[in-house]
Amino acid sequence: MTGGRSCSGEVLLFQAEDGKTRLEVQLDHETVWLNQAQMVTLFERDVSVVSRHIRNVFAEGELPEKSNLQKMQIANSDRPVVYYSLDVIISVGYRVKSRRGTQFRQWATRVLRDHIVKGYTVNEQRLRDETAKLREMQQTVDLLARTLTTQELVTETGRDVLRVINDYAYALATLDRYDHGSLSIEATTGQALRVIDYDEAIGIVYAMKGEFDGLFGIEKDQGFKSALGTIYQTFDGKELYPSVEEKAANLLYFVVKNHAFSDGNKRIAAALFIYFLATNAILYRPDGSKRLADNALVALTLLIAESRPEEKETIVKVIVNLINRSND
């Protein structure tokens, strides 16, 4: 990576348990960064040792260099300084068997969690503000739709406007039902056309490995197999998740939450969710457009990852309502 950029993130202070080591840590792009000199101080190893392990992390393909290295322009420095992400710091810490490295990992994890919670609180207030605006917008949309229909506008422009309104009306109605706690599972597809077993699903994961490096797709436990089995469970002769949409929504939820892979859980969950919808013929609307936009899938996957267990039922209902036949 050439050039450099000014560090626009926060600067946090890490202090080791012995109180002797203090480091100014860069927080940027949802992770923490240290330069090589700081890692030498943190791990109490020679420059040559730390430098060799950093090179090996990239040379052995453990981590991609592009996303885990950046040059920052910092104060009192004539040229950009190379900084390394938390993943690199953790990897070097393991290689040099540093107890300080474990302390730093625990500290960084806590800092990042607090940072996410803080950001969520701010966004939650923004969402409340936007919800009020959405209600006003929905009233305006309803009025405009009635006006267009009543006046029987038959021009192409009139039809285009009405089409746009109808496209957003379902989204607004879904938000309104969410606000009032009246979301339900309805307008779903019957029995699944295809049952996806573990061998087929893990084959999809293996096929994705070429696109991602490092620990992607390496299973830690039986959580992936459990997620697949759960969506087909029955009780008293009846399926717990009888429709295709319910199975798909719960599959996305369980694969994200079970965290069965060392890396790539959200990507794997989203890919399998798309595959499940496609093989059961509900990925696309009758007109060929996607039922769920790419950015909406990303948002839902991240929402699941950050959600609490007691929020599962609501999240599943939201997903079902976004992919059911009412959204054609």
C-alpha positions as CSV (number, residue, x, y, z in Angstrom):
1,M,0.0,0.0,0.0
2,T,1.5,3.3,-1.0
3,G,1.0,6.8,0.3
4,G,-0.7,7.4,3.6
5,R,-3.7,9.1,5.2
6,S,-4.3,11.1,8.3
7,C,-5.5,9.0,11.2
8,S,-9.2,10.1,11.6
9,G,-10.1,7.5,14.3
10,E,-9.9,7.7,18.1
11,V,-6.7,7.3,20.1
12,L,-7.1,5.0,23.1
13,L,-4.6,4.3,25.9
14,F,-3.7,0.7,26.7
15,Q,-1.8,0.0,30.0
16,A,-0.4,-3.4,30.8
17,E,-1.2,-5.0,34.2
18,D,2.2,-4.3,35.5
19,G,1.6,-0.6,34.9
20,K,5.0,-0.2,33.1
21,T,3.8,-0.4,29.5
22,R,1.5,2.3,28.0
23,L,0.6,2.4,24.4
24,E,-1.4,4.9,22.4
25,V,-3.7,2.7,20.3
26,Q,-5.4,3.8,17.1
27,L,-9.1,2.9,16.8
28,D,-10.2,3.0,13.1
29,H,-12.4,1.0,10.8
30,E,-14.0,-1.0,13.7
31,T,-10.7,-2.4,14.8
32,V,-7.5,-1.3,16.7
33,W,-4.1,-0.8,15.1
34,L,-0.5,-0.9,16.3
35,N,2.7,-0.2,14.5
36,Q,5.7,-2.5,14.6
37,A,7.6,-0.4,17.2
38,Q,4.5,-0.6,19.5
39,M,4.3,-4.4,19.1
40,V,8.0,-4.7,20.0
41,T,7.2,-2.8,23.3
42,L,4.0,-4.8,23.9
43,F,5.5,-8.2,23.4
44,E,8.9,-7.4,24.8
45,R,10.7,-9.0,21.8
46,D,13.4,-7.8,19.5
47,V,12.5,-5.9,16.4
48,S,13.8,-8.7,14.2
49,V,11.6,-11.2,15.9
50,V,8.4,-9.1,15.5
51,S,9.3,-8.2,12.0
52,R,9.8,-11.8,11.0
53,H,6.5,-12.9,12.4
54,I,4.6,-10.1,10.7
55,R,6.1,-11.1,7.4
56,N,5.2,-14.8,8.0
57,V,1.6,-13.9,8.9
58,F,1.2,-12.6,5.4
59,A,3.6,-14.9,3.5
60,E,1.9,-18.0,4.9
61,G,-1.5,-16.7,3.9
62,E,-2.9,-16.6,7.4
63,L,-4.3,-13.1,6.8
64,P,-4.6,-10.9,3.7
65,E,-2.2,-8.0,3.7
66,K,-4.5,-5.5,2.0
67,S,-7.2,-5.4,4.7
68,N,-4.9,-5.8,7.7
69,L,-2.2,-3.1,6.9
70,Q,-2.5,0.6,6.4
71,K,-0.2,3.6,6.4
72,M,-1.2,6.5,8.7
73,Q,0.1,10.0,8.8
74,I,0.7,10.7,12.4
75,A,1.9,13.8,14.3
76,N,5.7,14.4,14.6
77,S,6.4,12.0,11.7
78,D,7.8,13.1,8.3
79,R,6.4,10.1,6.5
80,P,3.5,7.6,6.9
81,V,3.8,4.9,9.5
82,V,2.7,1.3,8.8
83,Y,0.0,0.1,11.2
84,Y,-1.3,-3.5,11.6
85,S,-4.8,-4.6,12.6
86,L,-5.9,-6.5,15.7
87,D,-5.9,-9.8,13.8
88,V,-2.2,-9.3,13.0
89,I,-1.4,-8.3,16.5
90,I,-3.2,-11.4,17.9
91,S,-1.4,-13.6,15.4
92,V,2.0,-12.3,16.3
93,G,1.2,-12.5,20.0
94,Y,0.4,-16.2,19.6
95,R,3.6,-16.8,17.7
96,V,5.8,-15.2,20.3
97,K,3.7,-16.7,23.2
98,S,3.2,-13.4,24.9
99,R,1.1,-13.0,28.0
100,R,1.0,-9.3,27.3
101,G,-0.6,-10.2,23.9
102,T,-3.4,-12.0,25.7
103,Q,-4.0,-9.0,28.0
104,F,-4.1,-6.7,24.9
105,R,-6.5,-9.0,23.1
106,Q,-8.9,-9.0,26.1
107,W,-8.6,-5.2,26.4
108,A,-9.2,-4.6,22.7
109,T,-12.2,-6.9,22.6
110,R,-13.8,-5.0,25.5
111,V,-13.0,-1.7,23.8
112,L,-14.5,-2.7,20.5
113,R,-17.6,-4.1,22.2
114,D,-18.1,-0.8,24.1
115,H,-17.6,1.1,20.8
116,I,-20.3,-0.9,19.1
117,V,-22.7,-0.5,22.0
118,K,-22.1,3.3,22.0
119,G,-22.7,3.5,18.3
120,Y,-25.9,1.4,18.6
121,T,-27.2,3.8,21.2
122,V,-26.6,6.8,19.0
123,N,-28.2,5.0,16.0
124,E,-31.2,3.9,18.1
125,Q,-32.0,7.6,18.8
126,R,-31.6,8.4,15.1
127,L,-34.0,5.5,14.3
128,R,-36.6,6.8,16.7
129,D,-36.4,10.2,15.0
130,E,-36.6,8.6,11.6
131,T,-39.6,6.5,12.7
132,A,-41.6,9.6,13.4
133,K,-40.6,10.9,9.9
134,L,-41.7,7.6,8.4
135,R,-45.1,7.9,9.9
136,E,-45.5,11.3,8.4
137,M,-44.2,10.0,5.1
138,Q,-46.7,7.2,5.1
139,Q,-49.6,9.6,5.6
140,T,-48.3,11.6,2.7
141,V,-47.9,8.5,0.5
142,D,-51.4,7.4,1.3
143,L,-52.8,10.8,0.4
144,L,-50.8,11.0,-2.8
145,A,-51.9,7.5,-3.9
146,R,-55.6,8.3,-3.2
147,T,-55.3,11.5,-5.2
148,L,-53.7,9.8,-8.2
149,T,-56.3,7.1,-8.1
150,T,-59.2,9.4,-7.6
151,Q,-58.1,11.8,-10.4
152,E,-57.6,8.8,-12.7
153,L,-54.3,10.0,-14.0
154,V,-53.7,7.8,-17.0
155,T,-50.5,9.5,-18.3
156,E,-47.2,7.5,-18.2
157,T,-45.9,9.9,-15.6
158,G,-48.9,9.2,-13.4
159,R,-48.4,5.5,-13.6
160,D,-44.7,5.8,-12.8
161,V,-45.4,7.8,-9.7
162,L,-48.1,5.3,-8.6
163,R,-45.7,2.4,-9.2
164,V,-43.0,4.0,-7.0
165,I,-45.5,4.6,-4.2
166,N,-46.7,1.0,-4.4
167,D,-43.1,-0.2,-4.2
168,Y,-42.5,1.6,-0.9
169,A,-46.0,1.1,0.6
170,Y,-45.2,-2.5,1.7
171,A,-42.0,-1.4,3.4
172,L,-43.7,1.4,5.2
173,A,-46.6,-0.9,6.3
174,T,-44.1,-3.5,7.6
175,L,-42.3,-0.8,9.7
176,D,-45.7,0.4,11.0
177,R,-46.6,-3.2,12.0
178,Y,-43.2,-3.6,13.7
179,D,-43.7,-0.4,15.7
180,H,-47.1,-1.6,16.9
181,G,-46.0,-5.1,17.7
182,S,-48.4,-6.6,15.2
183,L,-46.0,-8.4,12.8
184,S,-47.1,-11.9,12.2
185,I,-46.0,-14.8,9.9
186,E,-48.4,-14.9,6.9
187,A,-48.5,-15.3,3.1
188,T,-45.8,-17.9,3.3
189,T,-44.9,-20.8,0.9
190,G,-45.8,-24.4,1.9
191,Q,-43.5,-27.3,2.2
192,A,-39.9,-26.9,1.1
193,L,-39.1,-28.2,-2.4
194,R,-35.5,-29.0,-1.4
195,V,-34.1,-30.3,1.9
196,I,-30.5,-29.2,2.3
197,D,-28.4,-31.6,4.3
198,Y,-25.0,-31.1,5.9
199,D,-22.9,-32.5,3.0
200,E,-24.5,-30.2,0.5
201,A,-24.2,-27.2,2.8
202,I,-20.6,-27.7,3.7
203,G,-19.9,-28.1,0.0
204,I,-21.1,-24.6,-0.5
205,V,-18.7,-23.4,2.3
206,Y,-15.8,-25.2,0.7
207,A,-16.7,-23.6,-2.7
208,M,-16.4,-20.2,-1.0
209,K,-13.0,-20.8,0.4
210,G,-11.3,-19.7,-2.8
211,E,-12.6,-16.2,-2.3
212,F,-11.4,-15.8,1.3
213,D,-8.2,-16.5,3.1
214,G,-7.1,-17.5,6.6
215,L,-9.4,-19.4,8.9
216,F,-12.5,-18.9,6.8
217,G,-14.9,-21.9,6.9
218,I,-12.9,-24.0,9.4
219,E,-15.5,-25.6,11.7
220,K,-14.9,-25.3,15.5
221,D,-17.8,-27.6,16.6
222,Q,-21.1,-29.1,15.5
223,G,-22.9,-25.8,15.5
224,F,-23.3,-25.7,11.7
225,K,-24.7,-29.2,11.5
226,S,-27.1,-28.3,14.4
227,A,-28.3,-25.2,12.6
228,L,-29.2,-27.2,9.5
229,G,-31.0,-29.9,11.6
230,T,-32.9,-27.5,13.7
231,I,-34.9,-25.9,10.8
232,Y,-36.3,-29.4,9.9
233,Q,-37.3,-30.3,13.5
234,T,-40.7,-31.7,14.2
235,F,-42.8,-31.9,17.4
236,D,-45.8,-34.2,17.7
237,G,-45.6,-34.9,14.0
238,K,-45.6,-31.3,13.0
239,E,-42.8,-29.1,11.7
240,L,-41.6,-26.4,14.0
241,Y,-41.0,-24.2,11.0
242,P,-43.5,-25.3,8.5
243,S,-43.0,-22.8,5.6
244,V,-40.0,-22.2,3.3
245,E,-39.7,-18.6,4.6
246,E,-39.6,-19.6,8.2
247,K,-37.0,-22.2,7.5
248,A,-34.9,-19.7,5.6
249,A,-35.2,-17.0,8.3
250,N,-34.2,-19.4,11.1
251,L,-31.4,-20.9,9.0
252,L,-29.9,-17.4,8.6
253,Y,-30.4,-16.7,12.3
254,F,-28.9,-20.0,13.6
255,V,-25.8,-20.1,11.3
256,V,-24.9,-16.5,12.4
257,K,-25.6,-17.1,16.1
258,N,-24.1,-20.6,16.4
259,H,-20.7,-19.2,15.4
260,A,-19.6,-22.6,14.3
261,F,-16.7,-21.4,12.1
262,S,-13.4,-19.8,13.1
263,D,-14.1,-17.1,10.6
264,G,-16.8,-16.2,8.0
265,N,-19.9,-17.0,10.0
266,K,-22.0,-14.1,8.6
267,R,-20.8,-14.6,5.0
268,I,-21.6,-18.3,5.2
269,A,-25.0,-17.7,6.7
270,A,-25.9,-15.1,4.1
271,A,-24.7,-17.3,1.2
272,L,-26.6,-20.4,2.5
273,F,-29.7,-18.2,3.0
274,I,-29.6,-17.1,-0.6
275,Y,-29.0,-20.7,-1.8
276,F,-31.9,-22.0,0.2
277,L,-34.3,-19.4,-1.2
278,A,-33.0,-20.1,-4.7
279,T,-33.4,-23.9,-4.5
280,N,-36.9,-23.4,-3.1
281,A,-37.9,-21.0,-5.9
282,I,-38.6,-17.9,-3.8
283,L,-35.4,-15.9,-4.2
284,Y,-37.0,-13.8,-7.0
285,R,-40.3,-12.2,-7.5
286,P,-42.5,-13.2,-10.5
287,D,-41.1,-10.2,-12.4
288,G,-37.5,-11.4,-11.9
289,S,-36.4,-8.9,-9.3
290,K,-34.9,-9.9,-5.9
291,R,-37.3,-10.2,-3.0
292,L,-34.5,-9.0,-0.7
293,A,-32.0,-6.4,-1.8
294,D,-28.3,-7.1,-1.2
295,N,-27.9,-4.2,1.3
296,A,-31.0,-5.4,3.1
297,L,-29.5,-8.9,3.5
298,V,-26.3,-7.3,4.9
299,A,-28.3,-5.2,7.4
300,L,-30.3,-8.2,8.5
301,T,-27.2,-10.4,9.0
302,L,-25.5,-7.7,11.1
303,L,-28.7,-7.2,13.0
304,I,-28.8,-10.9,13.9
305,A,-25.2,-10.8,15.0
306,E,-25.7,-7.9,17.4
307,S,-29.2,-9.1,18.7
308,R,-30.1,-10.6,22.0
309,P,-31.6,-14.1,22.3
310,E,-35.0,-12.7,23.5
311,E,-35.2,-10.7,20.2
312,K,-35.1,-13.8,18.0
313,E,-38.8,-14.1,17.4
314,T,-39.1,-10.5,16.3
315,I,-36.1,-10.7,14.0
316,V,-37.5,-13.9,12.3
317,K,-40.8,-12.3,11.7
318,V,-39.2,-9.3,10.1
319,I,-37.2,-11.6,7.7
320,V,-40.2,-13.6,6.9
321,N,-42.2,-10.5,6.1
322,L,-39.5,-9.3,3.8
323,I,-39.3,-12.5,1.7
324,N,-43.0,-13.7,1.7
325,R,-45.5,-13.5,-1.1
326,S,-46.9,-10.2,0.2
327,N,-43.6,-8.6,-1.0
328,D,-44.1,-9.7,-4.7
